Amino acid sequence: MIRRLRSTDHAALLELQRLAYRIEARLLETVDFPPLSETIDDIEAEQPNGFVYLLHDSVVGAITYVDGTITRLVVNPEYFRQGIAQSLLHHLLQHDHVKHVMTGARNLPALTLYARFGFTEVQREWRHDIELVFLTRI
């Protein structure tokens, strides 16, 4: 089931983010991955908009956005390759107007998913030791 992200989901979002971003950090071959250093206070201050994917009343996936830009799309690694990220992205695009996202150049699963939904590369940039790809959907 997909529903709107609530403030009561912030702790689950942080835990989910840590699990998923550890995998992404390995894909990107970096140890300095800024999302891994976020705290509950950071998420509380952000007050993200988005959706969560629930299985058995547990948050196993989430997508957040601000000002038309996806800020995170995370799935519990135990549930990778089960269509959760695709479902969340599809749901978001049906309910809100988003057209930008950024991901690591070495994150081929994310790049493939975004391309499937019509996002195309518009720019690359290095931050920290990570090559980022900026994508836009028209």
C-alpha positions as CSV (number, residue, x, y, z in Angstrom):
1,M,0.0,0.0,0.0
2,I,1.2,3.5,-0.8
3,R,0.2,6.5,1.3
4,R,1.4,10.0,2.0
5,L,4.5,10.3,4.2
6,R,3.6,11.4,7.8
7,S,5.8,13.0,10.4
8,T,5.3,9.8,12.4
9,D,7.2,8.1,9.6
10,H,10.4,10.1,10.0
11,A,12.2,7.6,12.2
12,A,11.3,4.7,9.8
13,L,12.4,6.9,6.9
14,L,15.8,7.5,8.5
15,E,16.4,3.8,9.1
16,L,15.3,2.9,5.6
17,Q,17.5,5.6,4.2
18,R,20.5,4.3,6.1
19,L,19.9,0.7,4.8
20,A,19.4,1.8,1.2
21,Y,22.2,4.4,1.0
22,R,24.8,2.0,2.4
23,I,24.2,-0.1,-0.7
24,E,24.3,3.0,-2.9
25,A,27.6,4.2,-1.3
26,R,29.1,0.8,-2.3
27,L,27.8,1.2,-5.8
28,L,29.3,4.7,-6.0
29,E,32.6,3.4,-4.4
30,T,32.6,6.1,-1.8
31,V,32.8,6.2,2.0
32,D,31.8,9.9,2.3
33,F,28.2,9.7,1.2
34,P,26.3,12.7,2.7
35,P,22.9,11.1,3.1
36,L,24.4,8.5,5.4
37,S,25.3,11.3,7.9
38,E,21.7,12.7,8.1
39,T,20.1,12.5,11.5
40,I,16.5,12.5,12.7
41,D,16.8,16.2,13.5
42,D,17.8,16.8,9.8
43,I,14.6,15.0,8.6
44,E,12.5,16.7,11.2
45,A,13.8,20.1,10.0
46,E,13.3,19.1,6.3
47,Q,9.7,18.0,6.9
48,P,9.8,16.1,3.6
49,N,6.8,15.7,1.3
50,G,6.3,12.3,-0.3
51,F,4.9,8.8,-0.1
52,V,5.8,5.6,1.7
53,Y,5.3,2.0,0.6
54,L,3.9,-0.2,3.3
55,L,4.1,-4.0,3.7
56,H,2.6,-5.5,6.8
57,D,2.4,-2.1,8.4
58,S,6.2,-1.5,7.9
59,V,7.7,1.2,5.8
60,V,9.8,-0.6,3.1
61,G,10.1,2.2,0.6
62,A,9.8,5.9,0.4
63,I,10.0,8.8,-2.2
64,T,10.3,12.4,-1.2
65,Y,10.4,15.6,-3.2
66,V,10.6,19.4,-2.9
67,D,9.8,22.1,-5.5
68,G,9.5,19.6,-8.4
69,T,12.7,17.7,-7.5
70,I,12.9,14.1,-6.1
71,T,15.1,14.3,-3.1
72,R,15.2,10.6,-2.2
73,L,13.9,7.3,-3.5
74,V,14.8,4.5,-1.1
75,V,13.8,0.9,-0.7
76,N,14.8,-1.6,2.0
77,P,17.4,-3.8,0.4
78,E,15.4,-6.9,1.5
79,Y,12.8,-5.8,-1.0
80,F,15.0,-4.8,-4.0
81,R,13.8,-5.8,-7.4
82,Q,10.2,-6.2,-6.4
83,G,8.8,-3.1,-8.1
84,I,8.6,-0.9,-5.0
85,A,10.7,1.9,-6.4
86,Q,8.8,1.8,-9.7
87,S,5.5,1.9,-7.9
88,L,6.5,4.8,-5.7
89,L,7.8,6.8,-8.7
90,H,4.7,6.0,-10.7
91,H,2.5,7.1,-7.8
92,L,4.4,10.3,-7.3
93,L,4.2,11.2,-11.0
94,Q,0.4,10.7,-10.9
95,H,-0.1,12.9,-7.9
96,D,2.4,15.7,-8.0
97,H,4.4,17.5,-10.7
98,V,8.0,16.6,-10.4
99,K,10.5,16.8,-13.2
100,H,14.0,16.7,-11.7
101,V,16.2,14.2,-9.9
102,M,19.9,13.6,-9.3
103,T,21.7,10.3,-8.7
104,G,25.2,8.9,-8.8
105,A,26.6,8.1,-12.2
106,R,27.5,4.6,-11.0
107,N,23.9,3.9,-9.8
108,L,22.8,2.1,-12.9
109,P,19.6,0.7,-11.4
110,A,18.4,4.2,-10.5
111,L,19.5,5.6,-13.9
112,T,17.6,2.8,-15.7
113,L,14.5,3.3,-13.6
114,Y,14.4,7.1,-14.2
115,A,15.0,6.6,-18.0
116,R,12.1,4.2,-18.1
117,F,9.9,7.1,-16.7
118,G,11.2,9.6,-19.3
119,F,13.9,11.3,-17.4
120,T,16.9,12.3,-19.5
121,E,20.4,13.4,-18.5
122,V,21.0,17.2,-18.6
123,Q,24.2,17.6,-16.6
124,R,27.0,15.9,-14.7
125,E,28.9,17.3,-11.8
126,W,31.4,16.1,-9.2
127,R,30.6,16.6,-5.5
128,H,32.8,15.2,-2.8
129,D,34.2,12.1,-4.6
130,I,30.9,11.3,-6.4
131,E,30.0,12.0,-10.0
132,L,26.4,13.0,-10.0
133,V,23.9,12.9,-12.9
134,F,21.1,15.4,-13.1
135,L,18.0,14.3,-15.0
136,T,14.9,16.1,-16.2
137,R,11.5,14.9,-17.3
138,I,9.6,17.0,-19.7
